[in-house]
Amino acid sequence: MANPAYIAVDWGTSSFRLWLIGADGSILGESRSGEGMTTAAKTGFETVLAAHLAKVEAPADLPVIVCGMAGAKQGWVEAGYVDVPTPLSAILSKAVSVPGQSRDIRILPGLAQRDKATPDVMRGEETQLLGALGTSSAGAQAVCMPGTHSKWVHVRDSNVTGFSSFMTGELFDAISKHTILSHAVAGAEDQPADPAAFEAAVRAAFERPAMATNLFFTARSGQLLHGLGAAGAQAKISGTLIGLEIAGALSAADAKVDISLVASGRLQGLYEAAFQTLSLSYTTIDADAAVRQGLAAAAKAIWPN
C-alpha cells in the first residue's frame, strides 16, 4: 500500500467529503457526511475535520487541501475569489492557510465574475473545473456542472473567460413543492419515469425559451386535458428547466464548442439525455473524480515534494 501523502476535502454547504490520498494518487481512505458548512459553522470546522481525520487514521503531520464552502465568508477561513478572466492555474497559487493548526491546512479560493451586468461567483466548482480540464487544455470548452445551482464555465486555451450560474435544482424544488404544480407531481415517485415527456420538454424550452412560464403550466393542463401522469408532469418541469439552462448557457457560445459534462448519478443521466435530445456532442467526466484531480493538482503545486 502507498504511503499517505495528503488529505483532500470537498466541503460543501450541506455535504462533507474527505479522501486520504497516497503518494501514488490512490485513495487509501474515505469519509463522508452531511456536515457541510451550515452544520460545521455551529459544531466547529476544526472539530468536524478532526473527527473525519481520525476515522481514516490520518497521520498527525499530513497536510490537508480543502475546496468549497469552508473558504466562504461564513466558513472557516475566507479564501476570497480569483477574478475572471484568469488562467486556471491561478487557482493553485491563491490557497489560504488556516491559522493556529498543528498541521498544514490550505483552502482554495473561488472564482468571481465582477461584470456589473452579469455578476457571478462559484466556490468548489473551480476545483472540479481544474480537475476536469487541467491547466493545459486547448481550444474552446463549455463545462457544465449540474447541481442546485448549475454552473456553466467557458474556457479557452486553459483561461476561464466567463461563467454563469443557473438556479435549476433550486427552482425544480420550489416549483414542485410551492406552486400549483405541486398537485400535478403528487405521487410521481410511485410511477415509472417518463423519458418521452422529459425529452419533449427539453426540446420545447430550448427552442422557445420565451414561453417558459407557459411551458411549466402545461404540466398541469396536460394532466387535466390529456391524462398526463404525475411522473410525466415531473418530467415536464425538469425538462423545461434543463432545456432553459442549456439554451441560456449556449446563447453566447460558439456553435461548435466542445461540451464537458462534470456530473454523476441521477443528474448525469438527465443531462446526458438532454444533450442527446438536442443532438449536442459532449464528454462526461465523473464529478467525484474531477474534484479529487483538482485537489491533487493543488496539493502538488503547494507541496511539490
BELGICOR-V526657 format. One record per helix or strand. SS is the DSSP state (helix for helix, strand for strand). FROM is the first residue (numbers start at 1). TO is the last residue. If there is no record, write none. Layout:
SS&FROM&TO + SS&FROM&TO
//
This chain:
strand&4&11 + strand&16&22 + strand&27&33 + helix&37&43 + helix&45&55 + strand&64&68 + helix&69&71 + strand&81&83 + strand&86&87 + helix&88&93 + strand&96&97 + strand&105&107 + strand&110&113 + strand&120&122 + helix&125&133 + strand&140&145 + strand&150&156 + strand&159&166 + helix&168&178 + helix&181&185 + helix&188&190 + helix&195&207 + helix&209&226 + helix&230&250 + strand&258&263 + helix&265&277 + strand&282&286 + helix&287&302
//
